[in-house]
């Protein structure tokens, strides 16, 4: 009898242990286990799973439980209250990480723990309908963005030998997307039990992420041999009067190709933030043809996730080939799709725009990673990642704010989005062409 029970136990246990071993083998392949990158990949998967649990829990609360005008007002107010400090402090986050480079494991753990505690606060607010729901929900958003900035700065410290930043970041991103896809139906099942249950799940996941953050190797907190990066928009900032003001011996500049590519990524991140908030409210009032508001948002969300995954896969396959051309091309494609969606607004085009925006954002970001690895000296690469990711988060916040205040008119809203992308594309195209004419590869360095 005892043998039979043990056999049944092994049979039930085997699928889970086998799956865990398979995941660990995939995340730790090609030296990622030895370098510590595998643990970061797993941590990012945990991050994605926790975020989607909170998103599912809030889908029927923040957007659907109150009238649209009231919901927009509350979200706009608390976005201003909660994100304004982040936006104001964002320019100093990069320099702060440069000055305090030894606490990045603690910073990621703090972002995880903050979201765990906020998930519990939200679970109580969901039942009572109290206003603390909104600042807590947007506090989760801030913590998620803060984690993203620190995580981006950590990747260069965990690269295995002969491992490109594009390949590393594509693995990290795909892990997050896969975890989101797995966790979303689980969160929906928990939501069927009760509205707070996905938040309890998020609490458990983020607590696990807190401990996993400290399991990263100690070199995550080591800044030995690293310097500080300066993002310069063009060579005038380096050869003009400001050159004499650059006193610090550790200062290095990031090439012009990188800064122009960063501008293109910022416009795509701005488009992403705009679409998230604008479509959330637009589809609530005007769902896709024949669908409910919740299903409409789900279709757009799945389209964006699929586009992001495809862009990440294509970026890994291209392996850093012609990153400037890729960036200009994908922004042009995103611009064209936005213009078409604005002119012929329809359910199909909205879903297609979400997919194209996700694809363009993922592929452009990996191309930016390739440029940073190509043009930025290794000793300032970590600093460059922290500062560039901070700017991208600010662009997302700006796009979200514009999306909230826009009238709920699809053609008008997407026309504004097209104008934002067009501005970024034209500026980037002009800058990259000018950089190419001047010999353009690595930008000048200042010691």
C-alpha positions as CSV (number, residue, x, y, z in Angstrom):
1,X,0.0,0.0,0.0
2,X,2.8,2.4,0.9
3,X,4.6,1.6,-2.3
4,X,1.5,2.4,-4.3
5,X,1.0,5.7,-2.5
6,X,4.6,6.7,-3.2
7,X,4.2,5.7,-6.9
8,X,1.1,7.9,-7.2
9,X,2.9,10.7,-5.4
10,X,5.8,10.4,-7.9
11,X,3.4,10.4,-10.8
12,X,1.7,13.5,-9.6
13,X,5.0,15.2,-8.7
14,X,6.8,14.3,-11.8
15,X,5.1,16.8,-14.2
16,X,5.9,19.7,-11.9
17,X,9.5,18.8,-11.3
18,X,10.0,17.9,-14.9
19,X,8.6,21.3,-16.0
20,X,10.7,23.1,-13.4
21,X,13.9,21.3,-14.7
22,X,13.0,22.2,-18.2
23,X,12.5,25.8,-17.4
24,X,15.7,25.9,-15.5
25,X,17.6,24.2,-18.3
26,X,16.2,26.8,-20.8
27,X,17.0,29.9,-18.7
28,X,20.4,28.7,-17.7
29,X,21.6,27.6,-21.2
30,X,24.7,28.9,-23.0
31,X,26.5,30.1,-19.8
32,X,23.5,32.0,-18.5
33,X,23.4,29.9,-15.4
34,X,27.1,30.5,-14.5
35,X,26.9,34.2,-15.2
36,X,23.7,34.8,-13.2
37,X,21.7,35.9,-16.2
38,X,19.5,32.8,-15.8
39,X,18.4,34.0,-12.3
40,X,17.6,37.5,-13.8
41,X,15.5,35.8,-16.5
42,X,13.5,33.9,-13.9
43,X,13.1,37.1,-11.8
44,X,11.7,38.9,-14.8
45,X,9.3,36.1,-15.4
46,X,8.1,36.5,-11.8
47,X,7.8,40.2,-12.3
48,X,5.6,39.7,-15.4
49,X,3.4,37.1,-13.7
50,X,2.8,39.4,-10.7
51,X,2.0,42.4,-12.8
52,X,-0.6,40.5,-14.9
53,X,-2.3,39.3,-11.7
54,X,-2.7,42.9,-10.6
55,X,-3.9,44.0,-14.0
56,X,-6.6,41.3,-14.2
57,X,-7.8,42.2,-10.7
58,X,-8.1,45.8,-11.6
59,X,-9.7,45.3,-15.0
60,X,-13.2,45.2,-13.6
61,X,-12.5,47.6,-10.8
62,X,-10.6,50.7,-12.0
63,X,-12.2,50.9,-15.4
64,X,-15.7,49.3,-15.1
65,X,-17.0,49.9,-11.6
66,X,-17.6,53.7,-12.0
67,X,-18.9,56.0,-14.8
68,X,-16.3,56.7,-17.5
69,X,-15.9,60.4,-16.7
70,X,-15.4,59.7,-13.0
71,X,-12.9,56.9,-13.8
72,X,-11.0,59.1,-16.1
73,X,-10.9,61.9,-13.6
74,X,-9.7,59.7,-10.8
75,X,-7.1,57.9,-12.9
76,X,-5.8,61.3,-14.3
77,X,-5.6,62.7,-10.8
78,X,-3.8,59.8,-9.3
79,X,-1.6,59.5,-12.3
80,X,-0.5,63.1,-11.7
81,X,-0.2,62.5,-7.9
82,X,1.7,59.3,-8.2
83,X,3.7,59.6,-11.4
84,X,4.6,63.2,-11.0
85,X,7.3,62.5,-8.4
86,X,8.6,59.7,-10.6
87,X,8.7,62.0,-13.6
88,X,10.4,64.8,-11.6
89,X,12.9,62.4,-10.1
90,X,13.5,60.4,-13.3
91,X,16.3,62.7,-14.5
92,X,18.2,62.0,-11.3
93,X,17.6,58.2,-11.1
94,X,20.4,57.5,-13.6
95,X,22.9,59.6,-11.7
96,X,21.7,58.2,-8.4
97,X,22.3,54.7,-9.7
98,X,25.8,55.8,-10.8
99,X,26.5,57.1,-7.3
100,X,24.9,54.2,-5.5
101,X,25.8,51.3,-7.7
102,X,26.0,48.7,-4.9
103,X,22.4,48.4,-4.0
104,X,20.7,47.2,-7.2
105,X,19.6,43.8,-5.7
106,X,18.1,45.7,-2.8
107,X,16.4,48.1,-5.3
108,X,14.8,45.3,-7.2
109,X,13.8,43.6,-4.0
110,X,12.3,46.8,-2.7
111,X,10.2,47.2,-5.9
112,X,8.9,43.7,-5.5
113,X,8.1,44.1,-1.8
114,X,6.4,47.4,-2.4
115,X,4.1,45.8,-5.0
116,X,3.4,42.9,-2.7
117,X,2.2,45.2,0.1
118,X,0.3,47.4,-2.3
119,X,-1.5,44.3,-3.7
120,X,-2.8,43.6,-0.2
121,X,-4.0,47.2,0.2
122,X,-5.7,47.0,-3.2
123,X,-7.4,43.7,-2.2
124,X,-9.0,45.5,0.8
125,X,-10.0,48.5,-1.3
126,X,-11.6,46.3,-3.9
127,X,-14.1,45.1,-1.4
128,X,-14.8,48.5,0.2
129,X,-14.6,50.6,-3.0
130,X,-12.5,53.1,-1.2
131,X,-10.4,55.7,-3.0
132,X,-7.1,54.2,-1.7
133,X,-7.5,51.8,-4.6
134,X,-6.3,54.3,-7.1
135,X,-3.1,55.6,-5.5
136,X,-2.2,52.0,-4.5
137,X,-2.8,50.7,-8.1
138,X,-0.7,53.5,-9.6
139,X,1.9,52.9,-6.9
140,X,2.2,49.4,-8.3
141,X,2.8,51.0,-11.7
142,X,5.5,53.2,-10.4
143,X,7.2,50.3,-8.6
144,X,7.0,48.3,-11.8
145,X,8.6,51.1,-13.8
146,X,11.4,51.5,-11.2
147,X,12.1,47.8,-11.3
148,X,12.4,48.1,-15.1
149,X,15.0,50.9,-14.9
150,X,17.2,48.9,-12.4
151,X,16.8,45.6,-14.3
152,X,17.9,47.3,-17.5
153,X,21.1,48.5,-15.7
154,X,21.8,45.0,-14.3
155,X,21.8,43.0,-17.6
156,X,25.3,44.2,-18.8
157,X,26.8,43.0,-15.5
158,X,25.5,39.4,-16.1
159,X,26.4,38.8,-19.7
160,X,28.0,35.3,-20.3
161,X,31.2,35.2,-22.4
162,X,30.5,35.9,-26.1
163,X,26.9,36.8,-25.3
164,X,25.4,39.9,-26.9
165,X,23.2,42.4,-25.1
166,X,20.5,41.8,-27.8
167,X,20.4,38.1,-27.1
168,X,20.4,38.6,-23.3
169,X,17.6,41.2,-23.4
170,X,15.5,39.2,-25.9
171,X,15.7,36.2,-23.5
172,X,14.7,38.3,-20.6
173,X,11.8,39.9,-22.5
174,X,10.5,36.6,-23.9
175,X,10.6,35.1,-20.4
176,X,8.4,38.0,-19.1
177,X,6.0,37.6,-22.0
178,X,5.7,33.8,-21.6
179,X,5.1,34.2,-17.8
180,X,2.4,36.8,-18.6
181,X,0.7,34.5,-21.0
182,X,0.7,31.6,-18.4
183,X,-0.3,33.8,-15.5
184,X,-3.2,35.6,-17.2
185,X,-5.6,32.6,-17.4
186,X,-4.6,31.6,-13.8
187,X,-5.5,35.2,-12.7
188,X,-8.8,35.0,-14.6
189,X,-9.6,31.7,-12.7
190,X,-8.8,33.3,-9.4
191,X,-10.9,36.3,-10.3
192,X,-13.9,33.9,-10.8
193,X,-13.5,32.8,-7.2
194,X,-13.5,36.4,-5.9
195,X,-12.2,39.8,-7.0
196,X,-9.4,40.0,-4.3
197,X,-8.0,36.5,-5.2
198,X,-5.7,37.6,-8.1
199,X,-4.3,40.2,-5.7
200,X,-3.5,37.5,-3.1
201,X,-1.8,35.6,-5.9
202,X,0.2,38.7,-6.8
203,X,1.2,39.1,-3.2
204,X,2.7,35.6,-3.1
205,X,4.4,36.1,-6.4
206,X,6.0,39.4,-5.5
207,X,7.2,38.1,-2.1
208,X,8.9,35.3,-4.0
209,X,10.4,37.9,-6.3
210,X,11.7,39.8,-3.3
211,X,13.8,36.7,-2.2
212,X,14.8,35.9,-5.7
213,X,16.2,39.4,-6.2
214,X,18.7,38.7,-3.4
215,X,19.7,35.4,-5.0
216,X,21.3,37.3,-7.9
217,X,25.1,37.0,-7.8
218,X,27.0,39.7,-5.9
219,X,28.6,41.1,-9.0
220,X,25.2,42.8,-9.7
221,X,26.2,45.2,-6.9
222,X,29.8,45.5,-8.0
223,X,30.7,48.7,-10.0
224,X,34.4,47.8,-10.2
225,X,35.9,49.4,-13.3
226,X,32.7,51.2,-14.4
227,X,32.3,54.9,-15.2
228,X,29.5,57.3,-15.7
229,X,27.7,57.8,-19.1
230,X,26.6,61.1,-20.5
231,X,23.8,61.1,-23.1
232,X,24.6,63.7,-25.7
233,X,22.0,64.7,-28.4
234,X,24.6,65.7,-30.9
235,X,28.2,66.6,-31.3
236,X,27.6,70.3,-30.6
237,X,27.2,69.4,-26.9
238,X,30.6,67.9,-27.0
239,X,32.6,70.4,-29.1
240,X,30.9,73.6,-28.0
241,X,31.3,75.7,-24.8
242,X,29.9,72.9,-22.7
243,X,33.0,70.8,-23.4
244,X,35.0,73.0,-21.0
245,X,32.4,72.4,-18.3
246,X,32.9,68.6,-18.3
247,X,35.3,68.3,-15.3
248,X,34.8,64.8,-13.9
249,X,37.5,62.4,-15.0
250,X,35.1,59.4,-15.2
251,X,32.8,61.0,-17.6
252,X,32.3,59.4,-21.0
253,X,29.9,60.3,-23.8
254,X,27.4,58.1,-25.6
255,X,27.6,58.4,-29.3
256,X,25.1,60.4,-31.4
257,X,23.7,57.3,-33.1
258,X,22.7,56.0,-29.7
259,X,21.1,59.2,-28.6
260,X,19.1,59.5,-31.9
261,X,18.0,55.9,-31.6
262,X,17.0,56.6,-28.0
263,X,14.8,59.4,-29.3
264,X,13.1,56.9,-31.7
265,X,12.5,54.5,-28.9
266,X,11.1,57.3,-26.7
267,X,8.5,58.1,-29.4
268,X,7.4,54.4,-29.6
269,X,7.3,54.1,-25.8
270,X,5.2,57.3,-25.8
271,X,2.9,55.6,-28.3
272,X,2.6,52.6,-26.1
273,X,1.6,54.6,-23.0
274,X,-0.9,56.6,-25.1
275,X,-2.6,53.5,-26.5
276,X,-2.8,51.8,-23.1
277,X,-4.8,54.6,-21.5
278,X,-6.6,56.0,-24.5
279,X,-7.9,52.7,-25.7
280,X,-8.8,51.5,-22.2
281,X,-11.3,54.3,-21.9
282,X,-12.3,54.4,-25.6
283,X,-13.1,50.7,-25.8
284,X,-15.1,50.9,-22.6
285,X,-17.4,53.4,-24.2
286,X,-17.2,52.1,-27.8
287,X,-16.3,48.4,-27.7
288,X,-15.1,46.6,-30.8
289,X,-18.0,45.5,-33.1
290,X,-20.0,42.7,-31.5
291,X,-17.8,42.4,-28.4
292,X,-18.1,43.6,-24.8
293,X,-15.7,46.2,-23.4
294,X,-13.8,43.6,-21.4
295,X,-13.4,41.3,-24.5
296,X,-12.4,44.3,-26.6
297,X,-9.6,45.2,-24.2
298,X,-8.5,41.6,-24.1
299,X,-8.3,41.4,-27.9
300,X,-6.2,44.6,-28.0
301,X,-4.0,43.4,-25.1
302,X,-3.4,40.0,-26.7
303,X,-2.5,41.7,-30.0
304,X,0.0,43.9,-28.4
305,X,1.6,41.0,-26.5
306,X,1.8,38.9,-29.6
307,X,3.4,41.8,-31.5
308,X,5.9,42.3,-28.7
309,X,6.8,38.6,-28.7
310,X,7.2,38.6,-32.5
311,X,9.4,41.7,-32.4
312,X,11.6,40.2,-29.7
313,X,12.0,36.9,-31.7
314,X,12.8,38.8,-34.9
315,X,15.3,41.0,-33.0
316,X,17.1,37.9,-31.7
317,X,17.1,36.4,-35.1
318,X,18.5,39.5,-36.8
319,X,21.4,39.6,-34.3
320,X,22.2,43.3,-34.3
321,X,22.3,43.7,-38.1
322,X,22.0,47.3,-39.3
323,X,20.3,48.6,-36.1
324,X,19.9,52.2,-37.4
325,X,18.1,51.0,-40.5
326,X,15.9,48.7,-38.4
327,X,14.9,51.5,-36.0
328,X,14.0,54.0,-38.8
329,X,12.1,51.3,-40.6
330,X,10.0,50.1,-37.6
331,X,9.1,53.6,-36.6
332,X,8.0,54.3,-40.1
333,X,5.9,51.2,-40.1
334,X,4.3,52.2,-36.8
335,X,3.7,55.7,-38.2
336,X,2.0,54.4,-41.3
337,X,-0.2,51.9,-39.3
338,X,-1.2,54.7,-36.9
339,X,-2.2,57.0,-39.8
340,X,-4.2,54.2,-41.5
341,X,-5.9,53.4,-38.2
342,X,-6.8,57.0,-37.7
343,X,-8.2,57.5,-41.2
344,X,-10.2,54.2,-41.4
345,X,-10.9,53.6,-37.7
346,X,-12.2,50.0,-37.2
347,X,-11.9,47.1,-34.8
348,X,-9.5,45.2,-37.1
349,X,-7.2,48.3,-37.5
350,X,-7.2,49.0,-33.8
351,X,-6.1,45.4,-33.0
352,X,-3.5,45.6,-35.8
353,X,-2.1,48.9,-34.5
354,X,-1.7,47.4,-31.1
355,X,0.2,44.5,-32.6
356,X,2.4,46.7,-34.8
357,X,3.1,49.1,-31.8
358,X,4.2,46.1,-29.7
359,X,6.3,44.7,-32.5
360,X,8.0,48.0,-33.3
361,X,8.7,48.8,-29.6
362,X,10.4,45.4,-29.0
363,X,12.5,45.4,-32.2
364,X,13.5,49.1,-31.8
365,X,14.6,48.5,-28.2
366,X,16.7,45.5,-29.1
367,X,18.3,47.6,-31.9
368,X,19.0,50.3,-29.3
369,X,20.7,47.6,-27.2
370,X,22.8,46.6,-30.2
371,X,23.9,50.2,-30.7
372,X,24.8,50.6,-27.0
373,X,26.9,47.5,-27.2
374,X,28.6,48.6,-30.4
375,X,29.2,52.3,-29.6
376,X,29.4,52.6,-25.8
377,X,32.6,51.7,-23.9
378,X,32.1,48.8,-21.6
379,X,33.0,50.7,-18.5
380,X,30.0,53.1,-18.9
381,X,27.6,50.6,-20.5
382,X,25.7,49.9,-17.3
383,X,25.3,53.6,-16.6
384,X,24.0,54.2,-20.2
385,X,21.4,51.5,-19.8
386,X,20.1,53.0,-16.6
387,X,19.8,56.5,-18.0
388,X,18.3,55.4,-21.3
389,X,15.7,53.2,-19.6
390,X,14.8,56.1,-17.3
391,X,14.2,58.4,-20.3
392,X,12.0,55.7,-21.9
393,X,9.9,55.4,-18.8
394,X,9.4,59.1,-18.8
395,X,8.2,58.9,-22.4
396,X,5.7,56.2,-21.4
397,X,4.3,58.4,-18.6
398,X,4.0,61.4,-21.0
399,X,2.1,59.3,-23.5
400,X,-0.2,57.9,-20.9
401,X,-1.0,61.4,-19.6
402,X,-1.9,62.5,-23.1
403,X,-4.0,59.4,-23.6
404,X,-6.1,60.1,-20.5
405,X,-7.0,63.7,-21.4
406,X,-7.9,63.1,-25.0
407,X,-11.6,63.1,-26.0
408,X,-12.9,59.7,-26.7
409,X,-12.8,60.0,-30.4
410,X,-10.9,57.3,-32.2
411,X,-9.9,59.2,-35.3
412,X,-8.8,62.3,-33.3
413,X,-6.9,60.3,-30.7
414,X,-5.0,58.2,-33.2
415,X,-4.3,61.3,-35.3
416,X,-2.6,62.8,-32.2
417,X,-0.7,59.5,-31.7
418,X,0.5,59.7,-35.4
419,X,1.7,63.2,-34.9
420,X,3.8,62.1,-31.9
421,X,5.3,59.2,-33.8
422,X,5.9,61.4,-36.9
423,X,7.8,63.9,-34.8
424,X,10.1,61.2,-33.4
425,X,10.6,59.5,-36.7
426,X,11.6,62.7,-38.6
427,X,13.9,63.8,-35.8
428,X,15.6,60.4,-35.7
429,X,15.9,60.0,-39.5
430,X,17.5,63.4,-39.8
431,X,19.8,62.8,-36.9
432,X,20.9,59.3,-38.1
433,X,21.5,60.6,-41.6
434,X,23.6,63.4,-40.3
435,X,25.5,61.0,-38.1
436,X,26.2,58.7,-41.1
437,X,27.5,61.7,-43.1
438,X,30.0,62.5,-40.4
439,X,31.4,59.0,-40.2
440,X,28.8,58.2,-37.5
441,X,29.8,55.1,-35.7
442,X,31.0,55.4,-32.1
443,X,30.5,58.9,-30.8
444,X,33.3,60.9,-29.4
445,X,34.5,60.3,-25.9
446,X,35.4,62.9,-23.3
447,X,37.8,62.0,-20.5
